[in-house]
Structures are given as structure tokens and as C-alpha cells.
Amino acid sequence: MDEISQIFDRIFKRIFSFSDMAVTNLINGLFGTNHPPDSKVEYSNRESTKANLSHTYSDLFIVINQTYHYHLEAQMYHDNTIVMRVFEYGFYHALETSENNCILRFPEPVVIYFCNAKGIPETSSIQIILPDNQEFSYIVKNFVYLAHNLEELNRKKMIVFIPFQMVRVRDSLMPDGKVRFLSENDVRELKKLIESDILGSIQANLQVGNITIDDYNQLLELSNTLYQQIILQYQKKGGSKDMKPLLPGALELPNDKYRFRIDELETANASLSSEIASLSSENAILSDKNKSLELEVAALRSKLKEGMTKR
């Protein structure tokens, strides 16, 4: 299970190579903000040097429009000490990004739990007590992924998290890390999860413009990677060696890639056709104006000729 956890961690970091629009949508969903979809997304340095010259690494710092700082940490298991580390990472980030020696501005933090842990509160906190006994609460939001249903994730446009629906596949195959042998009904439910919840959500979000075609392709690839690793781990732990992919080839969907590319080209062509039609209309107006001017010139020439004849 540790091997799968490492894969989940790497995939978590990989999703932040998606488009700025997709990442901005995720930040808005996590923090309840309303940054525009065309916001600029930057990633701050994850490595900090402590006073004893050792190095510390956080998961991710994100800066929106060069102003709004966010700190994301991913966990596969409940960890009571994570809030202290988040404070530490945030402190060093505030030091490195401070533009005023008298002000430390901490990033907005969230810990994302990709596990089925129960009892994790909505927030965690630590108390900071200064020498004069002033007390401050440092509060960290907790986002327990499996506590949020698919409808909510789609409504909040948090589509880049959709590959982590594979946690549900893992928990169905290996609840509490133990192999479970599936009935025909279990297999049907897993097929439904993959086909409808995962693939269907990715396709729907592409169609409404929440992700780019490149985001779409990467989401399919990441989902496929997680699925294959879970099946491999399931077999290593004694699960059926004859178990075939639930939807052979479905996660690759090569025909869909062609279809969406065709849709993309047809949309561009329609836009170009509209522009040509607009130019044609403008050209017709100019042509009519030109004819009008030619008639006016001809009339003036006629009058000029008539005036010269009278002389």
C-alpha cells in the first residue's frame, strides 16, 4: 500500500502541470474563492533552508495573479503532526516572499486527505503563544476527498482531482489492505464507477470548457496509470491473476481524442466562416459605396462637360 501511496503522491504533484484554467478552478473549489478562469498561475519554491542549514520540502505553493498565495499538502493517511509542518513550511514561505521586513504574510493552507479516514475535523489548528502571553490560532483547512461526492466536485469544477476516484476502486478491491474477491455485481459497480464517474466526468468537463484538450488527455492517462497500479497491487496481494481490465482500453479512448480534435477544428472553422461572412458583408457594403461614388463622379463629369460645352 505504501507503493500505491507514493504513486498517488506523484500524481498529485503531476496534476499541477495542467492548464492555468484547470488549476484556478481547483483553487476556487478548495478555498471558495472566485479567481477568473484566465488567471495567471505560478508555483513558488518548495524547498526551504532552515536555521541549521537542513532542507525542508513542502508539497505545493501556488500564487494566483502574483498576489494570492496558497499552500497545498496531500496526505494518504491521517497525520496529527501535519498541521505543525504546514505552519513550518508556511513560515519559511512567508520569509522568502516577504517584501517588508516587518510583515510576514502566510499563504492560505489546506491539507488534502486522499484516504477513507474518519474523524478528521474540517480544520486543525495550533496555538502560538508569544512572550507577552498573546495567543494566536493558526488554522489549517482539511479537505477529505472521499467525503465529497462527485456532484459537488463537478459543480465546483475540481475536475483535476477526478483520477483520485480510483481510491474508491482500491478500497473496493482491498478494503483495509486485505484482498476482496469480487462478485459479478461488484464488478458491475466498479465498471459503473470507472465509466460514468471518472470517464464521464472528464468528458463532460471538456465539453463545457472547464479543461483543455491537453488536460483531458492527461486526466485519462493519470486515471489509467492509477488503475493499472491498483490492479497490479491487488494481484500481488493474492487477488485473481485472471482478472482482466474492467473496461479494456476504455481509459485510453483513442477515438475520443480524434473526435474531440474534430470538434475543436470544426469550432475553429465555424469561427473562421463567421469571420469570412462578416468580411463578405463588409465587402458588399464597401462595394455598394464604391458604386455610389462612381455614379457621383460620373454625374459630376457630365456636369463639367456640359458646362464646358456652353462656353
C-alpha positions in Angstrom: 0.0 0.0 0.0 3.0 2.3 0.6 3.9 1.8 -3.1 0.4 2.9 -4.2 0.6 5.9 -1.8 3.8 7.0 -3.5 2.1 6.8 -6.9 -0.8 8.9 -5.6 1.6 11.5 -4.2 3.5 11.7 -7.6 0.2 12.0 -9.5 -1.0 14.7 -7.0 2.1 16.8 -8.0 1.7 16.0 -11.7 -1.8 17.5 -11.9 -0.3 20.9 -11.4 1.2 20.7 -14.9 -2.3 21.2 -16.2 -3.6 24.4 -17.7 -3.8 27.6 -15.6 -7.6 27.5 -16.1 -7.9 24.0 -14.6 -5.7 24.8 -11.6 -7.5 28.1 -11.0 -10.8 26.2 -10.9 -9.3 23.8 -8.4 -8.2 26.6 -6.1 -11.6 28.3 -6.3 -13.2 24.9 -5.4 -10.8 24.3 -2.4 -10.9 27.7 -0.9 -14.2 29.1 -2.0 -12.5 31.9 -4.0 -13.6 33.4 -7.3 -10.5 33.9 -9.3 -11.2 34.4 -13.0 -10.6 31.4 -15.3 -7.9 33.3 -17.2 -5.9 34.0 -14.0 -2.1 33.6 -14.1 -0.8 30.7 -12.0 2.7 30.5 -10.7 4.5 27.9 -8.5 6.7 29.1 -5.7 9.9 27.4 -4.5 9.1 24.2 -2.4 12.5 23.9 -0.8 13.4 26.0 2.3 16.7 26.1 4.2 16.3 26.1 8.0 18.5 27.8 10.5 20.6 24.6 10.9 21.1 24.5 7.1 19.0 21.4 6.7 16.3 21.4 4.0 12.6 21.1 4.2 10.2 20.3 1.4 6.5 21.2 1.1 4.1 19.7 -1.4 3.0 22.8 -3.3 2.8 26.6 -3.1 0.6 28.3 -5.7 0.5 32.0 -6.5 -2.6 33.4 -8.4 -2.2 36.6 -10.3 1.1 37.4 -8.4 -0.9 38.3 -5.3 -2.8 35.3 -3.7 -0.7 32.6 -2.1 -1.9 29.1 -1.4 -0.2 26.1 0.2 -1.4 22.6 -0.6 -0.3 19.4 1.2 -1.5 15.9 0.3 -1.9 13.0 2.7 -2.8 9.4 2.2 -3.2 8.8 5.9 -4.4 10.8 8.9 -1.4 12.6 10.5 -1.8 14.6 13.7 1.6 16.3 13.2 0.9 17.6 9.7 -0.5 20.9 11.0 2.8 21.7 12.7 4.7 21.0 9.4 2.3 23.1 7.4 3.0 26.0 9.8 6.7 25.5 9.4 6.5 25.4 5.6 4.2 28.4 5.6 6.6 30.4 7.9 9.6 29.8 5.6 7.5 30.7 2.5 6.4 33.9 4.2 10.1 34.7 4.9 11.2 34.1 1.3 8.3 36.1 -0.2 8.2 39.0 2.2 8.5 42.4 0.7 8.5 44.2 4.0 10.9 43.2 6.9 8.1 44.0 9.4 5.4 41.8 7.7 5.1 38.0 7.3 2.2 37.1 5.1 1.4 33.3 5.4 -0.1 31.5 2.4 -3.7 30.1 2.7 -3.2 26.4 3.7 -5.1 23.2 3.1 -4.4 19.6 3.8 -6.0 17.2 1.3 -6.6 13.7 2.5 -7.0 11.0 -0.2 -8.0 8.3 2.3 -11.1 6.9 3.9 -10.1 8.2 7.3 -12.9 9.1 9.7 -12.9 11.7 12.4 -10.8 14.2 10.6 -12.1 17.7 11.5 -12.9 20.4 9.0 -9.9 22.4 10.4 -6.9 21.7 12.5 -5.0 24.3 14.5 -2.1 25.1 16.7 -1.9 27.8 19.4 1.0 30.3 19.1 1.9 31.9 22.4 4.2 35.0 22.4 6.4 36.1 25.3 3.8 38.6 26.5 1.2 35.8 26.6 -0.6 37.0 23.4 -2.2 33.9 21.8 -2.9 33.3 18.1 -4.6 30.4 16.4 -3.0 29.1 13.2 -5.8 27.3 11.4 -5.4 24.8 8.6 -8.4 23.7 6.5 -8.7 19.9 6.0 -10.3 18.6 2.7 -11.2 14.9 3.0 -11.6 13.9 -0.7 -13.8 10.9 -0.2 -16.2 13.0 2.0 -17.2 15.0 -1.1 -19.4 13.4 -3.7 -18.8 13.5 -7.4 -21.7 16.0 -8.0 -20.0 18.5 -5.7 -16.6 18.1 -7.3 -18.1 18.7 -10.7 -20.1 21.6 -9.6 -17.0 23.3 -8.1 -15.0 22.4 -11.2 -12.5 20.4 -9.3 -12.1 18.1 -12.2 -8.3 17.7 -11.9 -8.9 15.6 -8.8 -11.0 13.1 -10.7 -8.2 10.4 -11.1 -8.4 10.1 -7.3 -11.8 8.5 -7.7 -9.6 5.4 -8.2 -9.3 5.4 -4.3 -12.8 4.0 -4.3 -11.7 1.3 -6.7 -8.7 0.5 -4.4 -11.0 0.4 -1.4 -13.4 -1.9 -3.2 -10.6 -4.3 -4.1 -8.6 -4.1 -0.9 -10.6 -2.8 2.0 -8.3 -2.2 4.9 -5.4 -3.5 2.8 -6.9 -7.0 2.5 -7.8 -8.6 -0.8 -11.5 -8.9 -1.5 -12.8 -11.3 -4.2 -15.5 -9.7 -6.3 -18.9 -10.9 -7.2 -20.5 -10.2 -10.6 -22.4 -7.3 -9.0 -19.2 -5.9 -7.5 -17.6 -5.9 -11.0 -20.6 -4.1 -12.5 -20.4 -1.4 -9.8 -16.7 -0.9 -10.5 -17.4 -0.6 -14.2 -20.1 1.9 -13.5 -17.6 3.9 -11.3 -15.0 4.0 -14.0 -17.2 4.5 -17.0 -19.7 7.0 -15.5 -18.0 8.8 -12.6 -14.4 9.0 -14.0 -14.6 8.9 -17.8 -18.0 10.6 -18.0 -16.9 13.5 -15.7 -13.7 14.1 -17.7 -15.6 14.2 -21.0 -18.4 16.4 -19.6 -15.9 18.9 -18.2 -14.1 19.1 -21.6 -17.4 19.7 -23.4 -18.4 22.6 -21.1 -14.9 24.2 -21.3 -13.6 23.6 -17.8 -10.5 21.9 -19.1 -8.4 22.0 -22.3 -8.0 19.1 -24.7 -4.5 18.6 -23.2 -5.9 18.5 -19.7 -8.4 15.9 -20.9 -5.7 13.6 -22.3 -3.6 13.9 -19.2 -6.5 13.1 -16.9 -7.2 9.9 -18.9 -3.6 8.9 -18.7 -3.3 9.5 -15.0 -6.5 7.6 -14.3 -5.2 4.7 -16.4 -1.9 4.8 -14.5 -3.6 4.6 -11.1 -6.0 1.9 -12.2 -3.2 -0.3 -13.6 -1.1 0.1 -10.4 -4.1 -0.8 -8.2 -4.8 -3.9 -10.2 -1.1 -4.9 -10.1 -1.1 -4.5 -6.3 -4.3 -6.4 -6.0 -2.8 -9.3 -7.8 0.5 -9.2 -5.8 -1.5 -9.5 -2.6 -3.3 -12.6 -3.8 -6.1 -11.3 -5.9 -7.3 -13.1 -9.0 -4.4 -13.4 -11.5 -7.0 -13.8 -14.3 -8.7 -10.5 -13.5 -8.9 -8.5 -16.7 -9.2 -4.8 -17.1 -12.8 -3.8 -16.1 -13.1 -1.8 -19.3 -10.4 -2.9 -21.8 -8.9 0.1 -23.5 -11.6 2.4 -22.2 -9.3 4.7 -20.3 -7.2 5.4 -23.4 -10.2 6.3 -25.6 -8.1 7.0 -28.8 -11.3 7.5 -30.8 -12.5 10.2 -28.4 -9.2 12.0 -28.8 -9.9 12.1 -32.6 -13.5 13.1 -32.0 -12.7 16.0 -29.7 -9.9 17.1 -32.1 -12.5 17.1 -34.9 -14.9 19.1 -32.7 -12.1 21.6 -31.9 -11.3 22.0 -35.6 -14.9 22.4 -36.6 -15.4 25.1 -33.9 -12.3 26.9 -35.3 -13.7 26.5 -38.8 -17.1 27.8 -37.8 -15.4 30.9 -36.2 -13.4 31.4 -39.4 -16.5 31.0 -41.6 -18.3 33.6 -39.4 -15.4 36.0 -39.8 -15.4 35.5 -43.6 -19.1 36.1 -43.7 -18.6 39.3 -41.7 -15.9 40.4 -44.1 -18.0 39.5 -47.1 -20.9 41.6 -45.7 -18.4 44.4 -45.1 -17.1 44.0 -48.6 -20.6 44.2 -50.1 -21.2 47.4 -48.2 -18.0 48.9 -49.5 -18.8 47.7 -53.0 -22.1 49.4 -52.9 -20.5 52.6 -51.5 -17.9 52.4 -54.3 -20.6 52.1 -57.0 -22.4 55.1 -55.4 -19.1 57.1 -55.6 -18.6 56.1 -59.2 -22.1 57.3 -60.1 -21.5 60.6 -58.3 -18.2 61.0 -60.1 -19.9 60.2 -63.5 -22.6 62.8 -62.7 -20.0 65.4 -61.9 -18.0 64.7 -65.0 -21.3 65.0 -67.0 -22.0 68.4 -65.5 -18.4 69.5 -66.1 -18.6 68.5 -69.7 -22.0 70.3 -70.0 -20.5 73.5 -68.6 -17.5 73.4 -71.0 -19.9 73.0 -74.0 -22.0 76.0 -73.0 -18.8 78.1 -73.1 
